[in-house]
Amino acid sequence: MRVLVIDPDPARAALVAEGLAGVDPLDVRQSAIFNAAEALAFGPDVIVVACDSPDRDTLESLREATQTNPRPIVMFADRSEPGLAEQAVRAGVAAYVVDGLAPGRVRPILDVAMSRFSLMQQLRGDLAKAKADLQSRKTVDRAKGLLMKERGLDEEAAYGLLRKLAMDKGRPIGAVAADLLAFAGILKGDGA
Amino acid sequence: MSDRVELRLGFIPLVDCAPLVVAVEEGFFADEGLSVTLSREASWANIRDKVAVGALDGAHMLGPMVLAASLGSAGLVTPTVAPLALNAGGSAITVSRALAAELRDIAPATTPCSAGPLAALIAARAAAGTPPLSFAVVFPYSIHNYQLRYWLAEAGIDPDRDVRIVVTPPPRMAERLRSGEIDGFCVGAPWNAVSVLEGAGEILIRASEFWRGAPDKVFGVTRAFAEARPDTLQAALRALLRAGVWADSPGNRGALATMLASPRYVGSPEATVAASLMRPGAEGQAPVADPIVFHNNAASFPWRSHAVWFLTQMLRWGQIGEAVDIPALARSVYRPDLFRTAAASLGLAAPLVDEKVEGAHAAAWTLDEATAPIPMAGDLFFDGKVFDAGQPLAYARSFAVGRARSPEM
């Protein structure tokens, strides 16, 4: 079984390809964009494509068998498992299969693709959160420093004041610290 | 505190998504109590499938794609309805400058441009054993595919045998033409103007010359959505109608170009978008709006004759078989009744007929079968053929080149 993964996001494509390699005797290839000549030479049974790839429309056009493309390729929407294709589209992945391929052989591939897509999304989310946390910590440190300098507080008292402000306003401490720094900047004449 | 109705609507970065953008930017959706999020999508297939599964409530769609989705021709199958057309015209057939020069060497260009010189060139290339020319369209079920095929076939070129037709996403058309991967394409605005301004391509024939008032995109929702949320749909239609009126007001076209050029929407240089919206005026005059129409000439009305015409072309090129009940499918998908309700509540004129004969008016005319007379533009096809939606099968079979031929032929 040969699987071609088309994804403009190379990291995600690699993750999917790696996941698929463990499924079956598989030959998996990945590409950022769909190249008809390369694809034809490879002869995939299944093409897994990210929904944010503009190549889906090209894949849609391969359903008519031609001399250059003797095996029609259709979107996998198996009616024996209602909801599977819908679930995949919502997960951000679509599959195109060589017409006539047994649905049972596609299911595990789609499952892997969907789980890797959601894993990637989670990883990216975690990374964004970690960056935001780090940024927030830096902001809090700077706001703390400002309070220590301007109000003559020690570090613990400065942090306590920030925390109290955050609790009083019902806002994250990072946001309160950012406001404080912004106001201090305005008072000093920045950006005015 | 908000009791606004949330809607997610999809679009593809093309000038004809304008009514959706205008309805957001000018507050027409907000006036109707709708809070609309526009979602820029990477492919028509994605739009179709996201609407089908409810990840989008509605979208900018290709008229033929809505018919195909309802028929189950490809992908996720969902009855979909088109209660409003988004535009008429705007697309064009563009070829590389090298090919345009070769064609001029064979014969001087005519207006409207005929594919005759191209037929001669293709014959010469075939005789010399040169590989066939490649043309790109945006989607198998699109006016662009049918326009290109019709134009080629009129000169005796068989689009399935004599050339290669490939599908390429609109934003990649210009680079593929430049690199020589394709020799020409048929695509919507602004991508023809992009190639022209880059110096890579020349426009041979615009939609307005191929078929004046040629239909193109529609606003599509699932039939289930239309039935479950009729008031929300009417609110959206009113906002889109007002947006079309706004976009066609000549004084607004400059602002429209600025709005659409934004990276959130079409993401092309403003001059390119403007070139797609306006035609240069006479010497010393301001440019005139014309290549694309959003509301005027009943351009936003979902004419069933347009749906039937699309279906005749699907039949002609073997995308559907003769078993398809063309009038019934057109009736279930194109919904002028929903349009009329929205137009009436705004006091806008609406046609009272669902179909019109296409290709019968050389000059401007007035549609009297309407709630108020509507000024209409001419509607000729470049080959002078007339289309009567009452005879779809006979029309589909009437072409010398095509797959839908009478059995005895």
Interface residues (C-beta under 8 A of the other chain):
Chain A: A36 C51 D52 S53 P54 D55 R56 D57 T58 L59 E60 S61 R63 E64 T66 V74 M75 A77 A85 E86 V89 R90 A94
Chain B: A42 S43 W44 A45 N46 D49 K50 A52 V53 A55 A74 G75 L76 V77 V138 F139 P140 D160 V166 V167 T168 P169 P171 R172 G318
